[in-house]
Amino acid sequence: MSKVVVIGTGTMGVGIAASFLAFSANTILLGRDIQKARLSLSKVEACADSINPEWRDSGAQLTAGTIADWSDWENTDLIIETISERLDLKKAIFADLDQRVPPHIPIGSNSSGFPISDIASGLKTAHRMLNTHYFMPAHIVPLVEIVLGKNSDPDIANQVCELYRKHDKKPVLVKKDIPGFLANRIQHALMREALSLVQEGIATPEDIDDAVKYSF
């Protein structure tokens, strides 16, 4: 049985935790405050129930803890950080994990705005650090972008991709941490072209919407 640690009790943290719990992973949700972390457990369970209620028969355990005090890293397959989009906070978390977590355990960041190369800059175990980028709602949208930083080990990234496949996600490996990663770059390219077509009077917004919805 897999074991995953999710750091952060906000909307993304809850959804990410639920996506693992729903497919039989022992899941730990860590926050700054133990009471808030415990209160978030019912939200995780509700999200897990909405996608696979049979998880309750699997024996998977859901646990709350605090970031500062958690020390049970044994048999952990992946750690995912989901805190606020502030580079200074993320760098502090990763610097702390760099010291506390055994170096064979992969550590991912759900950040959409900061490359893992910046978050993990200067850390001794940056080789096991990746972007693990989800889309909202995290427990429902299948795609997860696994993004390599400058020092990330591709073998560890492939290991993480396989873990996601085991838990009913569709990982894609992005081999360089370019701005926007993969899906957002494709989406913005489509948006730019759609706006250009409207601006040039080639089609109405409604017809462009139909062209997208009813073709690819």
N, C-alpha and C positions, 0 to 999 in steps of 0.2 A: 504494500500500500504506500502510495506517495505521501510525502509530507512537504507542505508549502507554507512559508511565512509571508504574510502580507503586512507591510508597514503603512499605516494610515487608515483612519476610520471614516473618511468621507465617502462620497457617492462612488467614486472609482474603486476605493479600497473594498467597500462592501460588495460591489459587483464582481470584482476580481476574485475575492475570497469565495463568493457563492459559486463562481464558475468552476472552481476546483472541488469544493465540497460536493456539488451536485454530481460529480463523477468520481466519487469515492476516494478523495484525497483527505488525509488528516490535515486540517487547515487551522493556522494560528493567525489571529488578527491582533496586531500590536498598535497601541496608541500612546499618546503622552500621558493620558489619564486613564486609570484602570476602570473607573466607573463608566466613562464614555465608551470605552472599548467593550465592556460587558453589555451595555445597552444596545450596541450595534449588532450583537450576535443574532438577535431576533430578526433584524433586517436581512442579514446574510442568509438565515434559514428560510425566510420568506422568498427571497430571490431564488435560492436553490430549489425550493418546492415548485416554483413556477416553471422551471425547465426540466426537472427530473425528480419527481417526488419519491422515486424508489431509492434515492440516496440514503434514506433513513434506515433501510434494511441492509446497508452495506457495511455497517460498523464504523464508518468514517466519523472522526471526532472533530468538533469545533471548539477552539479554546481562545480565550482572550488573555492579553498580557500587556505590559508596558515596554516601550522601546528600551528604556534605560535598564530595566531589570531582567529582561529575557536572556537566558543562557543555554536553553536546551536546543542546541544545534545538531544533535545526533540524528543521523539518517535524514537530514533535511535535503530535499532535492532542488529547491529554488527559493530565493528570497526576492520579493518584489516591493520596491518603494513607490508609494503613491501620494506623497505629501504635497503641500502647496507648491505651485510653480514659482519657486524662488531659488535661484542658483545657490545662494549662500547656505540656505537650509539643506538643500540636497547634498552639497559638498560636505557639509558637516556630518550628515547621516552616513554618507559613504566612507568618510574618513574614520568614523567610529566603527563601522562594520568591517573595514579593512583590518582593524586591530583585533576585533572580537570574534569574527567568524572564521572557521577553518578554511584555508585557501582553496580547497577543492569544491566548495559550494558556490554555484553561480549566484550572482546578485544582479538583478535587473531594475531599471527605472522606467516608470510609466510616463516619464516626461515627453511631451510633444514639442516643447520649445527649446530644450537644451540638449545638445549632443552628449552622449556618454563620454566622449573624449574630454569634454570640459568638466563634467561632474567627477570623473575619476582621475583627473589630471594629478600627476605626482604621487599616486598611491602605489604601494608595493604590489598589490594583487589586482591591478587594473586589468590583467589578462582574463579574469573571470567575470568582468563587469560588462553589461550590455544594456541597450534600450530594449524594454519589453513593452511596446506601445499598443495599448488597447483603444477601442472606439466605444462610445456610449450607445446604449447601455452595455457595460462590459460583460455581463453574464449572458447576454443574448447575441451580440454581434460576434460571429465566429472568428474574424480576422485578428491576429496578433502579429505585429511587425517586430522581428528580432533583428536588431541593428548592431552591427559590429562597430566598435570604436577603433581608434588607431592602434590600441594595444590588445584588443579583444582576441581571444583564441577561437578560431573557427570551429575547432572540434567541440569546445564547450558550447558554442552557439548551436551546433547541430544536435548536441545532447539535449539542450533546452527545447529545440523544435520538436524532438521526439517526445519529450514530456508533454508538450501541449497536444500533440496528436493523440496521446493516450487519454487525454481529458476532453476530447471532442472539440478542440479548437483547430483553426486553419492557420498555422504559422507560415510566414514568408520571411526568408532570410535576405536582409538588406546588407550588402557587403561593405558599404561605406556610409558613414553617418552624415549624409548631405541634408541640408535644411528641408524640412517637410517629409523626409523619409520617402516612402514609396506611394502609398495610397493618396495622401494629401496632394502630392505633386501631380498625380494623374487627375485628381478631382479639380484642382485649380486650372490645369491645362484645358479641361473640358469647359469650365466656367468662362475662361477667357475667350474661347472660341464661340461659345453661346452668346456672350455679350457682343462680340464683334458682328455676328450674324444679325442680331437685332439692330445694332447701330447702323449697319449698312442696308437695312430694309429688306433683307433677303427672306426673313420669316418672322412670324410673331412669336413672342415668348411661349404662348400656348402650344403652337405647332412644334417648337423646339422641345418643349417638355414631352409632348406625345412621341416625338421621334426617339427620345431617349427611353421613355418608359416602355414603348411597344416594339423596340428593336433589340439592341443589346442590353 
